[in-house]
Amino acid sequence: MRRPILFLYCWVLFFFYAFSAYSTVADDTLKIRFYSKIEDIIPKDEIQKVYAQIEHNKQQLQLDSSLKHHQEIASLYKNIGNLDKSLKHLYGALEAIPPSRKDHKKAEILNKIGIIYRLQGLYPKARENHQKALEIFQKKGEDSKIHETRYYIALVKRELGEFDVALQIFYKSLNWFEQKGYDKMTARILNSIANVYRIMGDNSRGLKLYEESLDLYRDMKDTVHIAMLMNNMGIALKNEKQFNRALECYFKGLEMDKRHLQVLRLSRKLNNIGYIYIQLGNYEAALKYLNKSLSIKELMNSEVDIALTRYNLGVCYTHLREYDTALNHMLKAYTTSRELKNLTLARSCAEKLSQLYYRKDEFQEAYNYMLVANRYRDSLFNITLGMRMDMIESRYQSDQPLEKSFLERGNKTRYLYVGFIILLFVITLPAVFIVLQKKRLSISHNRQDQLRTEKYRLQEALESTKKRLHSNNLRLLSKNQLLKDLQNKLKDIKGNLQTSQKAGVQNLINELNTGTDEHLYHKIEILNGDSQQFFHKLNENYPELTPNERKLCALLKLNLSTKEISDITKQSPQSILMARSRLRKKLRIDRKTNLTNFLMDL
């Protein structure tokens, strides 16, 4: 009897250790994949620091499965975009809550779980967890947490397209937090209200609210949320066709997200930058940023974001007339958006699919998807109309008892009191508005003056640098010309010398002829100003170039003539012309293209 039990025990141990080893290998594999996708965006050592913190907390969990370690690991995984692992540790935190803090901590963690589900596009689960948290906070009577949780619920409703309901909740929470002086939540809610107006098409109103939120975050020096605001402002500016300002916002936010390792937000900014480049007609740059965004989002398993990026990739490949690739991305985006019941994105995908099939002469499929797009359009219209009707009805029902009570009481004093309050409000509102407007204009003028001064300073510095570089270039050329003249004079002297002295002079001539300045090409690289970027592009696009050919590219970028290059390199002009011909073949440019202009534009 003991042998079977012992045998079973050994098998259980074996499977336990095998599973542990597999989990470790899987984690390491995920890290390698993650590094390979974003190490060109975020420094690898920064990501390693995060994983070091995660490993440290995991070791602590083995010794002490505490609430704190689970929450810290969940937060770190969320920052780098690994939402599944963040969710896993949040559920672990739920189990690790001590009995003395059961209700309060449970509600806080439920809110965090709801946030993760919302980021994953699983809105019913997000709303369910936030609702559970709200019930706990309401029982305990914690007003700040109640309004914060309602704010999270409003975010879910916004994602589901219930904009009127979301705005009602946002404004109620905003009034409460403003009265209590909670600037951080006030700034967050202002940003969320601006998002709703932006989605509804009122971009100018959204931008004003973004500015108010940005002022609060700047006062708090909260660069994490400033980076988030930069993305939202970029979207609003993009909708207003102000593409250059939108790109400026995106790149500012991108730098901040790099510093804080906010990978999810970073991937969204990359997607938005790709969209801007599509609008500007720079499809190569668009593909670069969209593919980076997609590779990161696929690791995060954020289905809504993946679908949106695939939609943009489909649009980009359509412009490039690569219809099969465009169709592949658009079909995947359509399938995901339909499964997630994202009607707006599904309608857009269906419209693009209809156009793609039409261009491929597959008219039946084009017609089918046109019908699907029309059905989605009708559904969206009915949903929007229904929500507005429900909102009007609910407002009417809530206002009717109030009006009835006023009529029944017939108390003139109350009417006078209300009239006085309205009058006071009407009088003070313009004054407050004027003061705020002046303050905003003053801030705007100061900012413009600073930017103007900085622009002039940089222009002067640039001109000074150009003059200095040109002077160095002439000095280099004159130096080599001097060496050449010296060689010619030595050759003349050599003819008048005795045979025994000619050998020494000839050696000196050979040394001058074959000797090169060791630092010459280093100086040429400096004269190019942006040499690092230039040589990086050369190595990336034309790896077959030899070192001498790369040096020739650097000299041609300086707009030097064949004779000047000959003087610098101590080669004959004919050799330089042959080298230019070989270089033109390797760069794959035809005779009509000017080689120097091509390298200057690279």
C-alpha positions as CSV (number, residue, x, y, z in Angstrom):
1,M,0.0,0.0,0.0
2,R,2.9,2.4,0.8
3,R,4.6,1.9,-2.6
4,P,1.7,3.3,-4.7
5,I,1.4,6.3,-2.3
6,L,5.1,7.0,-2.5
7,F,5.0,6.6,-6.3
8,L,2.1,9.1,-6.5
9,Y,3.9,11.5,-4.2
10,C,7.1,11.4,-6.4
11,W,5.0,12.2,-9.6
12,V,3.3,15.2,-7.9
13,L,6.7,16.6,-6.9
14,F,8.0,16.0,-10.5
15,F,5.1,17.9,-12.1
16,F,5.4,20.7,-9.5
17,Y,9.1,21.4,-10.3
18,A,8.5,20.9,-14.0
19,F,5.7,23.5,-14.0
20,S,7.9,25.9,-12.0
21,A,10.7,25.6,-14.5
22,Y,8.4,26.1,-17.4
23,S,6.9,29.2,-15.8
24,T,10.5,30.6,-15.3
25,V,11.4,29.9,-18.9
26,A,8.1,31.4,-20.1
27,D,8.8,34.6,-18.1
28,D,12.4,34.8,-19.6
29,T,11.0,34.3,-23.1
30,L,8.5,37.1,-22.6
31,K,11.3,39.4,-21.5
32,I,13.4,38.6,-24.5
33,R,10.5,39.2,-26.9
34,F,9.6,42.4,-25.1
35,Y,13.2,43.7,-25.3
36,S,13.4,42.9,-29.0
37,K,10.3,44.9,-29.7
38,I,10.9,48.1,-27.7
39,E,14.6,48.4,-26.9
40,D,14.9,50.9,-29.8
41,I,12.3,53.0,-28.0
42,I,13.1,52.6,-24.3
43,P,16.7,51.9,-23.0
44,K,17.1,48.2,-22.2
45,D,18.7,48.9,-18.9
46,E,15.6,50.8,-17.8
47,I,13.4,47.8,-18.5
48,Q,15.8,45.6,-16.8
49,K,15.5,47.7,-13.7
50,V,11.7,47.2,-13.7
51,Y,12.1,43.4,-14.1
52,A,14.7,43.5,-11.3
53,Q,12.1,45.1,-9.1
54,I,9.5,42.6,-10.1
55,E,11.9,39.7,-9.4
56,H,12.7,41.2,-6.0
57,N,9.0,41.5,-5.1
58,K,8.4,37.9,-6.3
59,Q,11.2,36.7,-4.0
60,Q,9.6,38.6,-1.2
61,L,6.2,37.0,-2.1
62,Q,7.7,33.5,-1.5
63,L,8.8,34.6,2.0
64,D,5.7,36.7,2.7
65,S,2.7,36.6,0.5
66,S,1.7,40.1,1.5
67,L,-0.8,42.6,0.0
68,K,2.0,45.2,-0.6
69,H,4.2,43.0,-2.8
70,H,1.3,41.9,-4.9
71,Q,0.2,45.5,-5.5
72,E,3.7,46.7,-6.3
73,I,4.2,43.9,-8.9
74,A,0.8,44.6,-10.4
75,S,1.7,48.3,-10.7
76,L,5.1,47.5,-12.4
77,Y,3.5,45.1,-14.9
78,K,0.8,47.7,-15.7
79,N,3.4,50.4,-16.4
80,I,5.3,48.2,-18.9
81,G,2.0,47.2,-20.5
82,N,1.7,43.5,-19.3
83,L,-1.9,43.8,-18.3
84,D,-2.6,40.0,-17.9
85,K,0.2,39.6,-15.3
86,S,-0.9,42.8,-13.6
87,L,-4.4,41.4,-13.3
88,K,-3.1,38.1,-11.9
89,H,-1.3,39.9,-9.1
90,L,-4.2,42.1,-8.3
91,Y,-6.4,39.0,-7.8
92,G,-3.5,37.7,-5.6
93,A,-3.7,40.9,-3.6
94,L,-7.4,40.3,-3.0
95,E,-6.6,37.0,-1.4
96,A,-3.8,38.5,0.7
97,I,-5.9,41.3,2.3
98,P,-5.7,41.1,6.1
99,P,-9.1,40.7,7.9
100,S,-8.8,44.0,9.7
101,R,-8.7,45.9,6.4
102,K,-10.9,43.6,4.4
103,D,-13.6,46.0,3.1
104,H,-11.6,49.2,2.4
105,K,-8.6,47.4,0.7
106,K,-10.9,45.1,-1.2
107,A,-12.8,48.0,-2.8
108,E,-9.5,49.8,-3.7
109,I,-8.2,46.6,-5.5
110,L,-11.6,46.1,-7.2
111,N,-11.2,49.5,-8.7
112,K,-7.7,48.7,-9.9
113,I,-9.0,45.4,-11.5
114,G,-11.8,47.4,-13.2
115,I,-9.2,49.8,-14.7
116,I,-7.2,46.9,-16.1
117,Y,-10.3,45.3,-17.7
118,R,-11.2,48.7,-19.2
119,L,-7.7,49.0,-20.7
120,Q,-8.2,45.5,-22.2
121,G,-11.6,46.5,-23.7
122,L,-13.6,44.2,-21.4
123,Y,-16.1,46.8,-20.4
124,P,-18.8,44.6,-18.7
125,K,-16.2,43.2,-16.4
126,A,-14.7,46.6,-15.7
127,R,-18.2,48.0,-14.8
128,E,-18.9,45.0,-12.6
129,N,-15.8,45.4,-10.5
130,H,-16.3,49.2,-10.1
131,Q,-19.9,48.7,-9.1
132,K,-18.8,46.2,-6.3
133,A,-16.2,48.7,-5.1
134,L,-18.9,51.5,-5.1
135,E,-21.3,49.4,-2.9
136,I,-18.5,48.9,-0.3
137,F,-17.6,52.6,-0.2
138,Q,-21.2,53.6,0.1
139,K,-21.7,51.3,3.1
140,K,-18.6,52.8,4.8
141,G,-19.7,56.4,3.8
142,E,-16.3,57.4,2.3
143,D,-17.4,60.3,0.1
144,S,-14.0,60.8,-1.7
145,K,-13.8,57.2,-2.7
146,I,-17.5,57.1,-3.7
147,H,-16.9,60.0,-6.2
148,E,-13.6,58.5,-7.4
149,T,-15.3,55.2,-8.1
150,R,-18.2,56.9,-9.9
151,Y,-15.6,58.6,-12.0
152,Y,-14.2,55.2,-13.0
153,I,-17.7,54.0,-13.9
154,A,-18.2,57.1,-16.0
155,L,-15.0,56.2,-17.9
156,V,-16.5,52.8,-18.8
157,K,-19.7,54.5,-19.9
158,R,-17.7,56.8,-22.1
159,E,-16.1,53.8,-23.8
160,L,-19.5,52.3,-24.4
161,G,-20.7,55.5,-26.1
162,E,-23.0,56.7,-23.2
163,F,-21.6,60.2,-23.4
164,D,-24.5,62.1,-21.7
165,V,-24.5,59.8,-18.7
166,A,-20.7,60.0,-18.5
167,L,-20.7,63.8,-18.6
168,Q,-23.4,63.9,-15.8
169,I,-21.2,61.8,-13.5
170,F,-18.1,63.7,-14.5
171,Y,-19.5,67.1,-13.7
172,K,-21.0,65.9,-10.3
173,S,-17.6,64.5,-9.3
174,L,-15.8,67.6,-10.6
175,N,-17.9,69.9,-8.4
176,W,-17.3,67.8,-5.3
177,F,-13.5,67.6,-5.8
178,E,-13.2,71.3,-6.6
179,Q,-15.0,72.2,-3.4
180,K,-12.7,69.9,-1.4
181,G,-9.6,71.2,-3.1
182,Y,-8.4,67.9,-4.6
183,D,-6.4,69.2,-7.5
184,K,-5.2,65.9,-8.8
185,M,-8.7,64.4,-9.2
186,T,-9.9,67.7,-10.6
187,A,-7.3,67.7,-13.3
188,R,-8.1,64.0,-14.1
189,I,-11.8,64.7,-14.5
190,L,-11.2,67.8,-16.6
191,N,-9.1,65.7,-18.9
192,S,-11.9,63.0,-19.1
193,I,-14.6,65.6,-19.8
194,A,-12.4,67.0,-22.6
195,N,-12.0,63.5,-24.0
196,V,-15.8,63.2,-24.2
197,Y,-16.2,66.6,-26.0
198,R,-13.4,65.6,-28.4
199,I,-15.0,62.3,-29.2
200,M,-18.4,64.1,-29.8
201,G,-16.6,66.4,-32.3
202,D,-16.3,69.5,-30.1
203,N,-12.4,69.7,-30.4
204,S,-12.1,73.4,-29.5
205,R,-14.0,73.0,-26.3
206,G,-11.9,69.9,-25.5
207,L,-8.7,71.8,-26.1
208,K,-9.7,74.5,-23.6
209,L,-10.4,71.9,-20.9
210,Y,-7.1,70.1,-21.7
211,E,-5.3,73.5,-21.1
212,E,-7.1,73.8,-17.7
213,S,-6.1,70.3,-16.8
214,L,-2.5,70.9,-18.0
215,D,-2.1,74.0,-15.8
216,L,-3.1,71.9,-12.7
217,Y,-0.7,69.1,-13.6
218,R,2.1,71.6,-14.2
219,D,1.6,73.1,-10.8
220,M,1.8,69.6,-9.3
221,K,4.8,68.8,-11.6
222,D,3.1,65.5,-12.5
223,T,4.9,64.6,-15.7
224,V,3.2,61.2,-16.0
225,H,-0.2,62.8,-16.5
226,I,1.2,65.6,-18.5
227,A,2.4,63.0,-21.0
228,M,-1.1,61.5,-21.1
229,L,-2.5,65.0,-21.8
230,M,0.0,65.6,-24.6
231,N,-1.5,62.5,-26.4
232,N,-5.1,63.7,-25.9
233,M,-4.3,67.2,-27.1
234,G,-2.5,65.7,-30.1
235,I,-5.7,63.8,-31.0
236,A,-7.8,67.0,-30.7
237,L,-5.3,68.9,-32.9
238,K,-5.2,66.1,-35.4
239,N,-9.0,66.2,-35.6
240,E,-8.7,70.0,-36.3
241,K,-6.2,69.2,-39.1
242,Q,-3.4,70.9,-37.2
243,F,-0.9,68.1,-37.9
244,N,2.4,69.8,-37.1
245,R,1.1,70.9,-33.6
246,A,-0.3,67.4,-33.1
247,L,3.1,65.8,-33.8
248,E,4.8,68.3,-31.5
249,C,2.4,67.2,-28.7
250,Y,2.9,63.5,-29.4
251,F,6.7,63.7,-29.4
252,K,6.8,65.7,-26.2
253,G,4.6,63.0,-24.5
254,L,6.7,60.3,-26.0
255,E,9.8,61.5,-24.3
256,M,8.0,61.7,-21.0
257,D,6.5,58.2,-21.4
258,K,10.0,56.9,-22.1
259,R,11.3,58.3,-18.8
260,H,8.4,56.8,-16.8
261,L,8.2,53.5,-18.8
262,Q,4.5,54.0,-19.6
263,V,4.5,51.5,-22.4
264,L,0.8,51.3,-23.0
265,R,0.5,55.1,-23.5
266,L,3.7,55.0,-25.5
267,S,2.3,52.4,-27.9
268,R,-0.8,54.6,-28.4
269,K,1.3,57.7,-29.1
270,L,3.2,55.6,-31.7
271,N,-0.1,54.7,-33.3
272,N,-1.2,58.3,-33.4
273,I,2.1,59.5,-34.9
274,G,1.7,56.9,-37.6
275,Y,-1.8,58.2,-38.4
276,I,-0.5,61.7,-38.7
277,Y,2.2,60.6,-41.1
278,I,-0.6,58.9,-43.2
279,Q,-2.4,62.2,-43.4
280,L,0.8,64.0,-44.4
281,G,1.5,61.4,-47.1
282,N,4.7,60.1,-45.5
283,Y,3.7,56.4,-45.7
284,E,7.2,55.0,-45.0
285,A,7.4,56.9,-41.7
286,A,3.7,55.9,-40.9
287,L,4.5,52.2,-41.4
288,K,7.6,52.5,-39.1
289,Y,5.6,53.9,-36.2
290,L,2.5,51.8,-36.7
291,N,4.5,48.5,-36.8
292,K,6.3,49.5,-33.6
293,S,3.0,50.3,-32.0
294,L,1.5,47.0,-33.1
295,S,4.4,44.9,-31.9
296,I,4.1,46.4,-28.4
297,K,0.3,46.1,-28.2
298,E,0.4,42.5,-29.3
299,L,2.7,41.7,-26.3
300,M,0.2,43.6,-24.0
301,N,-2.8,41.8,-25.5
302,S,-4.8,45.0,-25.6
303,E,-7.3,44.0,-28.2
304,V,-9.0,47.3,-28.8
305,D,-5.7,49.1,-29.3
306,I,-4.5,46.3,-31.6
307,A,-7.6,46.6,-33.7
308,L,-7.2,50.4,-34.0
309,T,-3.5,50.0,-35.1
310,R,-4.4,47.3,-37.6
311,Y,-7.1,49.6,-39.1
312,N,-4.5,52.4,-39.5
313,L,-2.0,49.9,-41.1
314,G,-4.8,48.8,-43.5
315,V,-5.4,52.5,-44.5
316,C,-1.6,53.0,-45.0
317,Y,-1.2,49.9,-47.2
318,T,-4.2,51.0,-49.2
319,H,-2.5,54.2,-50.1
320,L,0.6,52.2,-51.1
321,R,-1.7,50.0,-53.3
322,E,-0.7,46.9,-51.4
323,Y,-4.3,45.7,-51.3
324,D,-3.7,42.1,-50.0
325,T,-1.7,43.3,-47.0
326,A,-4.2,46.1,-46.4
327,L,-7.1,43.5,-46.6
328,N,-5.3,41.2,-44.1
329,H,-5.0,44.0,-41.4
330,M,-8.5,45.4,-42.0
331,L,-10.2,42.0,-41.7
332,K,-8.4,41.3,-38.4
333,A,-9.4,44.8,-37.1
334,Y,-13.0,44.2,-38.2
335,T,-13.2,40.8,-36.5
336,T,-11.8,42.1,-33.2
337,S,-14.0,45.2,-33.2
338,R,-17.1,43.1,-33.9
339,E,-16.3,40.7,-31.1
340,L,-15.7,43.6,-28.7
341,K,-18.9,45.3,-29.9
342,N,-17.1,48.5,-30.8
343,L,-19.6,49.6,-33.4
344,T,-17.8,52.8,-34.4
345,L,-14.6,51.0,-35.3
346,A,-16.5,48.0,-36.9
347,R,-18.4,50.4,-39.1
348,S,-15.1,52.2,-40.2
349,C,-13.5,48.8,-41.0
350,A,-16.5,47.6,-43.0
351,E,-16.4,50.8,-45.1
352,K,-12.7,50.3,-45.8
353,L,-13.2,46.6,-46.6
354,S,-15.9,47.5,-49.1
355,Q,-13.5,49.9,-50.8
356,L,-10.7,47.4,-50.8
357,Y,-12.8,44.6,-52.4
358,Y,-14.1,47.1,-55.0
359,R,-10.5,47.9,-56.0
360,K,-9.7,44.2,-56.2
361,D,-12.8,43.8,-58.6
362,E,-14.5,41.6,-56.1
363,F,-17.8,43.4,-56.3
364,Q,-20.0,40.9,-54.4
365,E,-17.8,41.2,-51.3
366,A,-17.6,45.0,-51.7
367,Y,-21.4,45.1,-51.8
368,N,-21.8,42.8,-48.7
369,Y,-19.5,45.0,-46.6
370,M,-21.2,48.1,-47.8
371,L,-24.4,46.7,-46.4
372,V,-22.7,45.8,-43.2
373,A,-21.3,49.3,-42.8
374,N,-24.8,50.7,-43.4
375,R,-26.3,48.5,-40.7
376,Y,-23.6,49.6,-38.3
377,R,-24.3,53.2,-39.2
378,D,-28.1,52.7,-38.5
379,S,-27.4,51.0,-35.3
380,L,-25.1,53.8,-34.1
381,F,-27.7,56.3,-35.0
382,N,-30.5,54.4,-33.2
383,I,-28.3,53.9,-30.1
384,T,-27.4,57.6,-30.0
385,L,-31.0,58.7,-30.6
386,G,-32.2,56.3,-27.9
387,M,-29.7,57.5,-25.3
388,R,-30.7,61.1,-26.0
389,M,-34.4,60.3,-25.7
390,D,-33.8,58.4,-22.4
391,M,-31.8,61.4,-21.1
392,I,-34.5,63.9,-22.0
393,E,-37.1,61.6,-20.4
394,S,-35.1,61.2,-17.2
395,R,-34.5,64.9,-16.9
396,Y,-38.2,65.6,-17.4
397,Q,-39.2,63.1,-14.8
398,S,-36.7,64.5,-12.3
399,D,-37.7,68.1,-13.0
400,Q,-41.5,67.5,-12.9
401,P,-41.9,66.9,-9.1
402,L,-39.7,70.0,-8.4
403,E,-41.9,72.2,-10.6
404,K,-45.0,70.9,-9.0
405,S,-43.7,71.6,-5.5
406,F,-42.9,75.2,-6.5
407,L,-46.4,75.7,-7.9
408,E,-48.2,74.2,-4.9
409,R,-46.2,76.3,-2.4
410,G,-46.7,79.5,-4.2
411,N,-44.1,81.1,-1.9
412,K,-43.1,84.4,-3.4
413,T,-40.1,84.8,-1.1
414,R,-38.5,81.7,-2.5
415,Y,-38.9,83.1,-6.0
416,L,-37.3,86.4,-5.0
417,Y,-34.4,84.5,-3.3
418,V,-33.9,82.4,-6.5
419,G,-34.1,85.5,-8.6
420,F,-31.5,87.3,-6.5
421,I,-29.1,84.3,-6.7
422,I,-29.5,84.2,-10.5
423,L,-29.0,87.9,-10.8
424,L,-25.9,87.7,-8.7
425,F,-24.6,84.8,-10.7
426,V,-25.2,86.7,-14.0
427,I,-23.4,89.8,-12.7
428,T,-20.4,87.9,-11.3
429,L,-20.0,85.3,-14.1
430,P,-18.7,87.8,-16.8
431,A,-16.3,89.3,-14.3
432,V,-14.9,85.9,-13.3
433,F,-14.7,85.0,-17.0
434,I,-12.8,88.2,-17.9
435,V,-10.3,87.6,-15.1
436,L,-9.7,84.0,-16.1
437,Q,-9.4,85.0,-19.8
438,K,-6.9,87.7,-19.0
439,K,-4.9,85.2,-16.9
440,R,-4.9,82.7,-19.8
441,L,-4.0,85.3,-22.4
442,S,-1.1,86.5,-20.1
443,I,0.2,83.0,-19.8
444,S,-0.1,82.5,-23.6
445,H,1.7,85.8,-24.4
446,N,4.5,85.0,-22.0
447,R,4.9,81.5,-23.5
448,Q,5.0,83.0,-27.0
449,D,7.6,85.6,-26.0
450,Q,9.8,82.8,-24.5
451,L,9.5,80.7,-27.6
452,R,10.3,83.7,-29.8
453,T,13.4,84.5,-27.8
454,E,14.5,80.9,-27.8
455,K,14.0,80.7,-31.6
456,Y,16.2,83.8,-32.2
457,R,18.9,82.4,-29.9
458,L,19.0,79.1,-31.7
459,Q,19.1,80.7,-35.1
460,E,22.1,82.9,-34.1
461,A,23.8,79.8,-32.7
462,L,23.1,77.9,-35.9
463,E,24.6,80.6,-38.1
464,S,27.7,80.9,-35.9
465,T,28.2,77.1,-36.1
466,K,27.8,77.1,-39.9
467,K,30.4,79.9,-40.2
468,R,32.8,78.1,-37.9
469,L,32.4,74.8,-39.8
470,H,32.9,76.4,-43.1
471,S,36.1,78.0,-41.8
472,N,37.4,74.6,-40.6
473,N,36.6,73.1,-44.0
474,L,38.6,75.8,-45.9
475,R,41.5,75.3,-43.4
476,L,41.6,71.6,-44.1
477,L,41.6,72.1,-47.9
478,S,44.4,74.7,-47.7
479,K,46.4,72.4,-45.5
480,N,46.3,69.6,-48.1
481,Q,47.0,72.1,-50.9
482,L,50.1,73.2,-49.0
483,L,51.3,69.6,-48.7
484,K,50.8,69.2,-52.5
485,D,52.7,72.3,-53.3
486,L,55.5,71.2,-50.9
487,Q,55.7,67.9,-52.8
488,N,56.0,69.7,-56.2
489,K,58.8,71.9,-54.8
490,L,60.7,68.9,-53.4
491,K,60.5,67.3,-56.9
492,D,62.0,70.4,-58.5
493,I,64.8,70.4,-55.9
494,K,65.4,66.7,-56.4
495,G,66.4,67.3,-60.0
496,N,69.3,69.5,-59.0
497,L,70.7,67.2,-56.3
498,Q,73.4,64.5,-56.5
499,T,72.4,60.8,-56.7
500,S,73.3,60.2,-53.0
501,Q,71.0,63.0,-51.9
502,K,68.1,62.1,-54.2
503,A,67.1,59.0,-52.2
504,G,66.5,61.0,-49.0
505,V,64.5,63.6,-50.8
506,Q,62.5,60.9,-52.6
507,N,61.7,59.2,-49.2
508,L,60.4,62.6,-47.9
509,I,58.2,63.0,-51.0
510,N,56.9,59.4,-50.6
511,E,56.1,60.1,-47.0
512,L,54.2,63.3,-47.8
513,N,52.4,61.6,-50.7
514,T,51.3,58.5,-48.7
515,G,50.9,60.0,-45.3
516,T,47.4,61.1,-44.3
517,D,46.1,63.1,-41.4
518,E,44.8,60.5,-38.9
519,H,42.1,62.9,-37.7
520,L,41.1,64.1,-41.2
521,Y,37.9,62.1,-41.5
522,H,37.0,62.6,-37.9
523,K,37.1,66.4,-38.7
524,I,35.0,65.8,-41.8
525,E,32.4,64.0,-39.6
526,I,32.4,67.0,-37.3
527,L,31.9,69.4,-40.2
528,N,28.9,67.4,-41.2
529,G,27.2,68.5,-38.0
530,D,24.6,65.7,-37.9
531,S,27.2,63.0,-38.8
532,Q,25.9,60.4,-36.4
533,Q,22.4,60.4,-37.8
534,F,23.8,60.6,-41.4
535,F,26.2,57.6,-40.9
536,H,23.5,55.7,-39.1
537,K,21.1,56.1,-42.0
538,L,23.9,55.0,-44.4
539,N,24.7,51.9,-42.5
540,E,21.0,51.0,-42.1
541,N,19.9,51.6,-45.7
542,Y,23.2,50.7,-47.5
543,P,25.1,48.2,-45.3
544,E,27.2,47.1,-48.3
545,L,29.1,50.4,-48.5
546,T,32.9,50.2,-47.7
547,P,34.5,52.5,-45.2
548,N,36.1,54.5,-48.0
549,E,32.8,54.9,-49.8
550,R,31.2,56.1,-46.5
551,K,34.0,58.7,-46.2
552,L,33.4,59.8,-49.8
553,C,29.7,60.2,-48.9
554,A,30.7,62.5,-46.0
555,L,32.8,64.6,-48.4
556,L,30.1,64.8,-51.0
557,K,27.5,65.8,-48.3
558,L,29.8,68.9,-47.7
559,N,29.2,69.9,-51.3
560,L,32.9,69.6,-52.2
561,S,34.0,69.4,-55.8
562,T,35.9,66.5,-57.4
563,K,39.1,68.5,-57.3
564,E,38.7,69.4,-53.6
565,I,38.0,65.8,-52.7
566,S,41.1,64.8,-54.7
567,D,43.2,67.3,-52.7
568,I,41.9,65.9,-49.4
569,T,42.2,62.2,-50.2
570,K,45.4,62.6,-52.3
571,Q,43.8,60.6,-55.1
572,S,43.6,61.6,-58.8
573,P,40.4,63.3,-60.0
574,Q,39.9,60.3,-62.4
575,S,39.9,57.9,-59.4
576,I,37.4,60.1,-57.6
577,L,35.1,60.1,-60.6
578,M,35.3,56.3,-60.8
579,A,34.5,56.0,-57.1
580,R,31.5,58.3,-57.5
581,S,30.2,56.0,-60.3
582,R,30.6,52.9,-58.1
583,L,28.9,54.7,-55.2
584,R,26.0,55.8,-57.4
585,K,25.4,52.1,-58.4
586,K,25.5,50.9,-54.8
587,L,23.1,53.7,-53.7
588,R,20.8,52.6,-56.6
589,I,20.2,56.0,-58.1
590,D,20.0,56.8,-61.8
591,R,22.0,59.3,-63.8
592,K,19.3,62.0,-63.6
593,T,19.5,62.2,-59.8
594,N,22.2,64.6,-58.5
595,L,24.4,62.5,-56.2
596,T,25.3,65.4,-53.9
597,N,21.7,66.5,-53.5
598,F,20.7,62.9,-52.8
599,L,23.2,62.7,-49.9
600,M,22.3,66.1,-48.5
601,D,18.6,65.0,-48.3
602,L,19.5,61.7,-46.7
